[in-house]
Amino acid sequence: MAALDPAHSISEAGSGMGSPQDFAEMRSQGKVVSWQDDRGFGFIVPEPAGERIFVHIRSFASWNRRPVVGDCVTFATRLDKQRRPQAVEVRLVGSASPGLRASVSQLAATLLALGFLGLIAVLCGLDRVKLEVLGLYFIASAVTFFAYALDKSAARGGRWRTPESTLQGLALMGGWPGALLAQHWLRHKSSKPRFLALFWLLVVVNVVLLLAAHQ
């Protein structure tokens, strides 16, 4: 199997497929092992063993949610114009745990973000923190959430992207509650370990600076 170019054209994946005779007669079963939600593609590994196969978001058109790593699926195989196999007509077999994990992560992110903002509001009521600080967190969070949404839209449309350094800078400036909500509700930047590691480091730095400023 020829190596897949990481730049495997997303437009080609959606429209550059081969003719109907390129379909395999039988459907295969496999698991989503890699998924880049902001770019709309990933890879499936057939079971019980096989090489990973490219899959585009358009192949999940009948789904009522976005795919996640761990989804068990069945799929047909079609060759693109360069005769490379890709999964099409992907159907969910039954893997409740990834969807459940996504719901739990959304709930946890919401509780943490709103809980932090609520705590700041309580401290404002006790005159321990200035009201301007609460306003800063709310405004920064709203701006950051909007920046994540724009970046995801740009990724899907092939437009200019917001640099990751900008997103991280907004988080450090107090927008991390909004960033956290965006990561889990928009499913953007939520599967990039290095990005998330730096994000949580910046959250700690922000909270430490807040505590130091109000001792």
Residue pairs with C-beta under 8 A, 6 or more apart in sequence:
1 51
1 84
1 85
2 82
2 83
2 84
4 54
4 84
8 41
8 54
8 84
9 16
10 39
10 40
10 41
10 56
10 158
12 80
12 81
13 41
13 54
13 56
13 58
13 80
13 86
14 56
14 58
16 80
16 81
17 78
17 79
17 80
17 81
17 86
17 88
18 78
18 79
18 80
18 81
18 83
22 78
22 79
23 76
23 77
23 78
23 88
24 76
24 77
24 78
27 74
27 75
27 76
27 89
28 46
28 47
28 50
28 74
28 75
28 76
28 77
29 46
29 47
29 72
29 73
29 74
29 75
29 93
30 44
30 45
30 46
30 47
30 50
30 53
30 72
30 73
30 74
30 75
30 87
31 44
31 45
31 47
31 70
31 71
31 72
31 73
31 95
32 42
32 43
32 44
32 55
32 67
32 68
32 69
32 70
32 71
32 73
33 42
33 43
33 44
33 45
33 52
33 69
34 42
34 43
34 52
34 69
35 41
35 42
35 43
35 67
35 68
35 69
35 191
36 42
36 191
37 66
37 187
37 188
37 190
37 191
38 151
38 152
38 155
38 156
38 188
38 189
39 155
40 56
40 57
40 58
40 155
40 156
41 54
41 55
41 56
41 57
42 55
42 67
42 69
43 52
43 53
43 54
43 55
44 52
44 53
44 55
44 73
44 75
44 87
44 90
45 51
45 52
45 53
46 53
53 75
53 77
53 85
53 86
53 87
54 84
54 85
54 86
54 87
55 75
55 86
55 87
55 88
55 90
56 86
57 66
57 67
59 75
59 86
59 87
59 88
59 89
59 90
60 66
60 67
60 90
62 91
63 90
63 92
65 99
65 102
66 187
67 73
67 90
68 98
68 99
68 101
68 102
69 98
69 191
70 95
70 97
70 98
70 101
71 92
71 95
71 98
72 92
72 93
72 94
72 95
73 87
73 90
73 91
73 92
73 93
74 90
74 91
74 93
75 87
75 88
75 89
75 90
75 91
76 87
76 88
76 89
77 85
77 86
77 87
77 88
78 85
78 86
78 88
79 85
79 86
80 86
102 184
102 187
105 184
105 190
106 184
106 185
108 184
109 180
109 181
109 183
109 184
109 185
110 181
110 184
110 185
112 177
112 180
113 141
113 177
113 178
113 180
113 181
114 177
116 137
116 177
117 134
117 137
117 138
117 141
117 177
120 129
120 133
120 134
120 137
121 134
123 129
123 214
124 130
124 131
124 133
124 134
128 214
129 214
133 210
136 174
137 174
137 175
137 177
140 170
140 173
140 174
140 175
140 178
141 174
141 175
141 176
141 177
141 178
141 179
141 181
142 178
143 170
143 175
143 178
144 167
144 170
144 171
144 175
144 176
144 178
144 179
144 182
145 175
145 178
145 179
145 181
145 182
147 162
147 166
147 167
147 170
148 167
148 178
148 179
148 182
148 183
148 186
148 188
148 189
149 182
149 186
149 188
150 162
151 161
151 162
151 167
151 188
152 186
152 188
153 159
154 160
154 161
154 162
155 161
164 189
164 195
167 179
167 189
168 195
168 198
168 199
168 202
170 178
170 179
171 179
171 199
171 202
171 203
171 206
172 202
172 205
172 206
173 206
174 206
176 199
176 202
176 203
176 206
179 199
182 188
182 189
183 189
183 190
183 196
183 199
184 190
189 195
189 196
189 199
190 196
